């Protein structure tokens, strides 16, 4: 987690197109995934999620709004997202290629 990152109250577990599951627990993790690892299908909800996450990191949008926008983008791309159990303190969802609970 970066210094300016904002954790979500409840992490999200997303089933990727490859079938792997990955857990996102912060706004920055979601934005990084959107900008660098997103599958080819990008639509209106993807665009909104990127903007909401960027604004949340600048403290201009509530983290919950960014989280919901990320969920909508995942659903738009055919990647189901569900609430995950919180990660233990000090653990990051980037500890492996795909962190599954």
C-alpha positions in Angstrom: 0.0 0.0 0.0 1.4 3.4 -0.9 1.3 6.3 1.5 -1.5 8.0 -0.4 -3.5 4.8 -0.8 -6.9 4.4 0.7 -8.1 1.0 2.0 -11.6 -0.2 1.4 -13.7 -1.2 4.4 -14.4 -4.5 2.7 -12.0 -6.0 0.1 -13.3 -7.4 -3.2 -12.6 -10.8 -4.6 -12.8 -10.7 -8.4 -12.8 -13.7 -10.7 -10.6 -12.8 -13.6 -11.3 -13.9 -17.2 -8.6 -16.6 -16.8 -10.6 -18.1 -13.9 -8.1 -17.0 -11.2 -9.3 -15.0 -8.2 -7.7 -11.8 -7.1 -8.4 -9.7 -4.0 -8.4 -5.9 -4.1 -8.3 -4.2 -0.8 -7.4 -0.6 -1.7 -8.3 2.1 -4.2 -4.7 2.1 -5.6 -4.8 -1.7 -6.2 -8.0 -1.3 -8.2 -6.7 1.7 -10.2 -3.4 -0.1 -11.0 -5.4 -3.1 -12.2 -7.6 -0.9 -14.3 -4.8 0.9 -15.9 -2.2 -1.9 -16.4 -3.9 -5.3 -16.4 -7.5 -4.8 -17.6 -8.8 -7.1 -20.3 -9.5 -5.7 -23.7 -13.2 -5.0 -23.1 -13.4 -1.4 -22.0 -16.7 0.5 -21.7 -18.5 3.3 -20.0 -18.2 1.7 -16.6 -14.5 1.1 -17.0 -14.0 4.8 -17.8 -16.1 5.8 -14.8 -14.1 3.5 -12.5 -10.8 4.9 -13.6 -12.0 8.5 -12.9 -13.6 7.6 -9.6 -10.4 5.8 -8.4 -8.2 8.7 -9.4 -10.5 11.2 -7.7 -10.6 9.0 -4.5 -6.8 9.0 -4.3 -7.0 12.8 -4.5 -9.6 12.8 -1.7 -12.2 14.2 -4.1 -14.5 11.2 -4.2 -15.4 8.8 -1.3 -13.6 5.5 -1.5 -17.0 3.7 -1.4 -18.0 5.4 -4.7 -14.7 4.3 -6.3 -15.3 0.7 -5.0 -18.8 0.6 -6.4 -17.5 1.9 -9.8 -14.8 -0.8 -9.8 -17.4 -3.5 -9.1 -19.6 -2.1 -12.0 -16.6 -2.1 -14.4 -15.8 -5.7 -13.4 -19.3 -6.8 -14.1 -19.3 -5.0 -17.4 -16.2 -6.9 -18.4 -17.7 -10.3 -17.3 -15.6 -10.6 -14.1 -17.8 -11.3 -11.1 -16.8 -9.4 -7.9 -17.9 -10.3 -4.4 -17.1 -9.0 -0.9 -14.0 -10.8 0.5 -13.0 -11.3 4.1 -10.6 -8.6 5.2 -6.9 -9.4 4.7 -4.7 -9.8 7.8 -3.0 -6.6 8.9 0.1 -6.0 6.9 -0.8 -8.3 4.1 -1.2 -7.1 0.5 -3.2 -8.7 -2.2 -0.1 -8.3 -4.4 1.8 -11.0 -2.5 1.2 -13.3 -5.4 0.1 -13.3 -9.0 -3.4 -13.9 -7.9 -4.4 -13.9 -4.3 -7.4 -16.1 -3.5 -9.1 -16.5 -0.2 
